[in-house]
Amino acid sequence: MDVKGEGDPALPKAESPNGTKYIITQETDEMIDELEKVPEVELAGPIEKQSINIFVGQSGSGKSLTTFCVAWFETKKGNFTHTVYLNLDDPPNTYKDRYMNFERLRNFTYIAKTQFKKRFKHLKGKTLKEKAWSFLEDLANDPLENEDWLIILDNLQKLCDYNNFQELTQFFDLCDRLTEAKYTLLIIHHKSSKFESPNFKGLSLIKDNADVMWEVVPIRNKSGIIRSVKLTKMKARSITSYDNFIISFDTDQGTVSYDQNVLFEDELPIKDAIINFLTTNPNSNQGNIIQAIKPLTSIGEKRIRVVLEKLVGLHELTVTKGLRHTKIYNIASEKSSSQNGNLNTTT
């Protein structure tokens, strides 16, 4: 009796239960099912939740001020269970100069670099940069269940050398781990003349790793004071995004507002139809709203969902989770959308 050799093509090849080919051929449906169950993109103003968001701008453009105002406003509106603003750049008196008139929120922690050195001595490393990396590693390794945190890093230059591709890659790998742990990241990056150099590739790598990237363009009054900014989209991976976003603020009064006219022209009739429907049909789920709006427009279901999320991002609608994580929408009101508290500043 002839014995066929181990490499004989007539015999089936043994496959490891955990082998690459086995996973590809046997678990395809399971992997697609997992992807179809991933939640839709959620917006908190211009911020895409559980993603890497970057604000880019030249020195003096109001990046830090804009970042604080957006983060404070979205935290006050209840979009994040806690916000941590880690300021590794500005001196501690920046808070008193700019932000002391904003209402304190207990779930908003602002940490100046001097406070960071004093209060986080347990972190590994000797330098501010090394301790900041350890700070982020701690958060990534020990995420909280049922929490929705926003982490602000001011700024990228204090965390890594963006001419060092290896270091930059390691930093964004850490950022990916944080978003996988359901944190939302908002990173500030200073734009410089190097961006215009054809040999400078740092911005390209930063942009490649961002999920959403905005350029901060200041709008100054006659006295040269920045009272509002225009965010111009440089990148967005998702179709659920604005092209431009205009934010106004008053640091004397501690107020923030969004310009509501940032939808595309063909989205405006959908917005009106959604508002009209919810006026007479409050507490409607996404499916019912889509079915009511579809006959009124040639735009498909996916685009209607995008407009719904944009209206939530602008705080014109509120959304809650119903049974089986169904989204329930209502027209926003100051009474229902505002939340009060005390700002926790580490001193």
C-alpha positions as CSV (number, residue, x, y, z in Angstrom):
1,M,0.0,0.0,0.0
2,D,1.4,3.3,-1.0
3,V,1.7,5.9,1.6
4,K,1.1,9.5,0.3
5,G,3.7,12.0,1.5
6,E,2.8,14.8,3.9
7,G,3.1,17.4,1.1
8,D,1.0,15.4,-1.4
9,P,-1.6,17.8,-2.9
10,A,-4.1,14.9,-2.9
11,L,-4.4,15.3,0.9
12,P,-6.3,18.2,2.5
13,K,-4.0,20.6,4.4
14,A,-4.5,20.7,8.1
15,E,-5.7,24.1,9.3
16,S,-5.2,25.5,12.7
17,P,-8.6,26.5,14.4
18,N,-7.1,30.0,14.9
19,G,-5.3,30.2,11.7
20,T,-5.5,33.2,9.3
21,K,-7.2,31.2,6.5
22,Y,-9.7,29.7,8.9
23,I,-10.7,33.1,10.2
24,I,-11.0,34.6,6.8
25,T,-13.1,31.7,5.3
26,Q,-15.2,30.7,8.3
27,E,-15.8,34.0,10.2
28,T,-16.6,36.4,7.4
29,D,-20.3,36.7,8.3
30,E,-19.5,37.2,12.0
31,M,-17.1,40.0,11.2
32,I,-19.5,41.8,8.9
33,D,-22.3,41.4,11.5
34,E,-20.0,43.1,14.1
35,L,-19.3,46.0,11.7
36,E,-23.0,46.5,11.0
37,K,-23.7,46.8,14.7
38,V,-21.1,49.5,15.3
39,P,-22.9,52.7,16.4
40,E,-23.3,55.6,14.0
41,V,-21.1,58.6,14.2
42,E,-22.2,61.0,16.9
43,L,-21.3,64.8,16.8
44,A,-20.8,67.1,19.7
45,G,-20.6,70.4,17.9
46,P,-17.7,70.1,15.5
47,I,-16.2,67.2,17.5
48,E,-16.7,63.7,16.3
49,K,-17.1,61.5,19.4
50,Q,-14.7,58.6,20.1
51,S,-12.4,59.8,17.4
52,I,-9.1,61.7,17.0
53,N,-10.0,65.4,16.4
54,I,-7.3,68.0,15.6
55,F,-7.5,71.8,15.6
56,V,-4.8,73.4,13.6
57,G,-3.9,77.1,13.3
58,Q,-1.2,79.7,13.4
59,S,0.0,81.2,16.6
60,G,-2.5,83.8,18.0
61,S,-5.4,82.4,15.9
62,G,-7.4,81.5,19.1
63,K,-7.0,77.7,18.9
64,S,-6.8,77.2,22.7
65,L,-9.7,79.6,23.4
66,T,-11.8,77.9,20.7
67,T,-11.0,74.5,22.1
68,F,-11.9,75.5,25.6
69,C,-15.2,77.1,24.6
70,V,-16.3,74.1,22.5
71,A,-15.3,71.6,25.1
72,W,-16.9,73.6,27.9
73,F,-20.1,74.1,25.9
74,E,-20.4,70.4,24.9
75,T,-19.7,69.3,28.5
76,K,-22.4,71.6,29.8
77,K,-24.8,70.3,27.2
78,G,-24.2,66.7,28.5
79,N,-22.3,65.3,25.6
80,F,-19.5,64.1,27.8
81,T,-19.6,62.5,31.2
82,H,-16.2,64.2,32.0
83,T,-13.8,66.4,30.2
84,V,-10.1,66.7,30.9
85,Y,-8.2,69.7,29.5
86,L,-4.5,69.1,29.8
87,N,-2.7,72.3,29.1
88,L,1.0,71.6,28.7
89,D,1.7,74.9,26.9
90,D,0.2,78.0,28.6
91,P,1.2,79.5,32.0
92,P,-1.3,79.0,34.9
93,N,-2.6,82.6,34.8
94,T,-4.1,81.8,31.4
95,Y,-7.1,80.3,33.1
96,K,-7.8,83.4,35.2
97,D,-7.3,85.7,32.2
98,R,-9.5,83.9,29.8
99,Y,-11.9,81.4,31.4
100,M,-12.8,82.4,35.0
101,N,-16.1,83.9,33.9
102,F,-17.4,80.6,32.5
103,E,-19.7,78.6,34.7
104,R,-17.9,76.0,36.7
105,L,-18.8,72.4,35.8
106,R,-17.9,69.6,38.2
107,N,-17.2,67.2,35.3
108,F,-14.7,69.6,33.6
109,T,-11.1,69.3,34.8
110,Y,-8.7,72.0,33.6
111,I,-5.0,71.1,34.4
112,A,-2.2,73.7,33.9
113,K,1.3,72.4,33.3
114,T,2.5,73.6,36.8
115,Q,-0.4,71.7,38.4
116,F,0.3,68.7,36.3
117,K,3.9,68.5,37.6
118,K,2.8,69.0,41.2
119,R,-0.3,66.7,41.4
120,F,0.7,63.8,39.2
121,K,4.0,62.8,40.8
122,H,3.0,59.2,40.6
123,L,3.4,59.1,36.9
124,K,6.4,57.5,35.3
125,G,9.1,59.6,33.6
126,K,11.2,62.7,34.6
127,T,10.2,65.2,32.0
128,L,6.8,66.8,31.4
129,K,6.6,65.0,28.1
130,E,7.3,61.6,29.6
131,K,4.8,62.1,32.4
132,A,2.1,63.2,29.8
133,W,2.6,60.0,27.9
134,S,2.3,58.0,31.2
135,F,-0.9,60.0,31.9
136,L,-2.4,58.9,28.6
137,E,-1.2,55.3,29.1
138,D,-3.0,55.2,32.5
139,L,-6.2,56.3,30.9
140,A,-5.9,53.9,28.0
141,N,-5.1,50.9,30.3
142,D,-7.9,51.6,32.7
143,P,-11.0,52.9,30.9
144,L,-14.2,53.4,32.9
145,E,-17.3,51.5,32.1
146,N,-20.3,53.5,30.8
147,E,-18.2,56.7,30.7
148,D,-17.9,59.1,27.8
149,W,-14.8,61.2,28.3
150,L,-13.3,64.0,26.3
151,I,-9.5,64.4,26.5
152,I,-8.0,67.7,25.3
153,L,-4.2,67.8,24.6
154,D,-2.8,71.3,24.4
155,N,-0.6,70.9,22.4
156,L,0.9,68.3,20.1
157,Q,4.4,69.8,20.1
158,K,4.7,69.3,23.9
159,L,3.9,65.6,23.5
160,C,6.1,64.6,20.6
161,D,8.6,65.8,17.9
162,Y,6.4,65.9,14.8
163,N,9.6,65.7,12.7
164,N,10.3,62.3,14.3
165,F,8.1,59.9,12.4
166,Q,8.7,57.0,14.7
167,E,7.7,59.0,17.8
168,L,4.7,60.5,16.0
169,T,3.5,57.1,14.9
170,Q,3.8,55.8,18.5
171,F,1.8,58.7,19.7
172,F,-1.0,58.1,17.3
173,D,-1.0,54.4,18.1
174,L,-1.6,55.5,21.7
175,C,-4.4,57.8,20.5
176,D,-6.0,54.9,18.6
177,R,-6.0,52.8,21.8
178,L,-7.7,55.7,23.7
179,T,-10.5,56.0,21.1
180,E,-10.9,52.2,21.1
181,A,-11.4,52.5,24.8
182,K,-14.3,55.0,23.9
183,Y,-12.5,58.2,24.7
184,T,-12.8,61.3,22.5
185,L,-9.6,63.2,21.7
186,L,-9.2,66.8,20.8
187,I,-5.6,67.8,20.0
188,I,-4.3,71.3,19.3
189,H,-1.5,71.7,16.8
190,H,0.4,74.9,16.0
191,K,0.7,75.7,12.3
192,S,4.1,77.2,11.3
193,S,5.9,78.3,8.2
194,K,7.2,74.7,7.9
195,F,3.8,73.7,6.6
196,E,4.5,75.6,3.4
197,S,7.9,73.8,2.8
198,P,7.7,71.1,0.2
199,N,10.2,69.0,2.2
200,F,8.2,69.1,5.4
201,K,6.1,65.9,5.7
202,G,5.0,66.3,9.4
203,L,1.6,67.8,8.6
204,S,0.9,65.0,6.1
205,L,1.5,62.3,8.7
206,I,-0.6,64.2,11.3
207,K,-3.4,64.6,8.8
208,D,-3.2,60.9,7.9
209,N,-3.7,59.9,11.5
210,A,-6.5,62.3,12.3
211,D,-10.2,61.3,11.9
212,V,-11.3,64.9,11.8
213,M,-9.1,68.0,11.2
214,W,-10.1,71.6,11.4
215,E,-8.2,74.8,10.6
216,V,-9.0,77.6,13.1
217,V,-9.5,80.9,11.3
218,P,-10.1,83.9,13.7
219,I,-12.8,86.5,13.0
220,R,-11.7,89.8,14.7
221,N,-13.8,92.8,15.6
222,K,-12.6,96.4,14.9
223,S,-10.5,96.4,18.1
224,G,-8.7,93.2,16.9
225,I,-10.3,91.1,19.5
226,I,-11.3,87.5,18.6
227,R,-15.0,87.1,19.3
228,S,-15.7,84.3,16.9
229,V,-13.8,81.8,14.7
230,K,-14.5,79.8,11.6
231,L,-13.5,76.2,11.5
232,T,-12.6,75.1,8.0
233,K,-12.6,71.4,7.4
234,M,-9.3,69.9,6.3
235,K,-10.3,66.3,6.7
236,A,-13.2,64.1,7.8
237,R,-13.3,60.3,7.4
238,S,-17.1,60.3,7.9
239,I,-19.8,61.8,5.7
240,T,-21.4,63.0,9.0
241,S,-19.5,66.2,9.0
242,Y,-19.8,70.0,8.4
243,D,-17.7,71.7,5.8
244,N,-17.4,74.8,8.0
245,F,-18.4,75.5,11.6
246,I,-18.7,79.0,13.1
247,I,-18.3,79.5,16.9
248,S,-18.9,82.8,18.8
249,F,-17.9,83.4,22.4
250,D,-17.8,86.1,25.0
251,T,-15.2,85.6,27.7
252,D,-16.5,88.5,29.8
253,Q,-20.0,86.9,30.0
254,G,-18.8,83.2,29.8
255,T,-21.1,82.4,26.8
256,V,-20.7,80.2,23.7
257,S,-23.0,79.9,20.7
258,Y,-22.9,78.2,17.3
259,D,-23.9,79.6,14.0
260,Q,-26.9,77.5,12.8
261,N,-26.3,78.2,9.1
262,V,-23.6,75.6,8.5
263,L,-25.7,73.0,6.7
264,F,-25.5,72.4,3.0
265,E,-28.2,74.1,0.8
266,D,-29.9,70.8,0.0
267,E,-30.0,69.9,3.7
268,L,-32.0,72.9,4.7
269,P,-35.4,71.6,3.4
270,I,-34.7,68.3,5.3
271,K,-34.0,70.3,8.5
272,D,-37.3,72.1,8.1
273,A,-39.2,68.9,7.5
274,I,-37.6,67.2,10.5
275,I,-38.4,70.2,12.8
276,N,-42.0,70.3,11.5
277,F,-42.5,66.6,12.0
278,L,-41.1,66.6,15.6
279,T,-43.2,69.6,16.5
280,T,-46.3,67.4,16.2
281,N,-44.6,64.1,16.8
282,P,-42.2,64.4,19.7
283,N,-40.3,61.4,21.0
284,S,-40.0,59.9,17.6
285,N,-37.4,57.3,16.7
286,Q,-35.0,57.6,13.8
287,G,-36.9,55.0,11.7
288,N,-40.2,56.9,12.0
289,I,-38.6,60.2,11.1
290,I,-36.9,58.8,8.1
291,Q,-40.1,57.2,6.8
292,A,-42.0,60.5,7.2
293,I,-39.2,62.6,5.5
294,K,-38.4,60.2,2.6
295,P,-41.4,61.1,0.4
296,L,-40.5,64.8,0.7
297,T,-37.0,64.6,-0.7
298,S,-34.9,62.8,-3.3
299,I,-32.1,62.5,-0.7
300,G,-31.7,58.9,0.6
301,E,-32.0,57.5,4.1
302,K,-28.3,57.8,4.8
303,R,-28.3,61.5,4.1
304,I,-31.4,62.0,6.3
305,R,-29.5,60.3,9.2
306,V,-26.6,62.6,8.6
307,V,-28.8,65.7,8.8
308,L,-30.4,64.4,12.0
309,E,-26.9,64.0,13.6
310,K,-25.9,67.5,12.4
311,L,-28.9,69.0,14.1
312,V,-28.0,67.2,17.3
313,G,-24.4,68.6,16.9
314,L,-25.9,72.1,16.6
315,H,-28.1,71.4,19.6
316,E,-31.3,72.0,17.7
317,L,-32.4,68.4,18.5
318,T,-31.8,66.2,21.5
319,V,-31.3,62.5,21.2
320,T,-31.8,59.8,23.8
321,K,-31.5,56.0,23.6
322,G,-34.6,53.9,23.7
323,L,-35.1,50.2,23.7
324,R,-32.5,48.2,21.9
325,H,-30.4,51.5,21.6
326,T,-33.0,53.1,19.3
327,K,-32.4,56.8,18.9
328,I,-35.3,59.0,20.2
329,Y,-35.3,62.6,18.9
330,N,-36.9,65.8,20.2
331,I,-36.6,69.5,19.5
332,A,-34.1,71.0,21.9
333,S,-35.0,73.5,24.6
334,E,-32.8,75.4,27.0
335,K,-34.6,73.6,29.8
336,S,-33.9,70.1,28.5
337,S,-30.5,70.6,27.0
338,S,-28.6,72.7,29.5
339,Q,-26.9,71.2,32.6
340,N,-25.5,73.0,35.6
341,G,-22.5,72.1,37.8
342,N,-19.2,73.3,39.0
343,L,-15.9,73.4,37.1
344,N,-13.2,71.3,38.8
345,T,-9.9,73.1,38.3
346,T,-6.9,71.3,39.8
347,T,-5.1,73.9,42.0
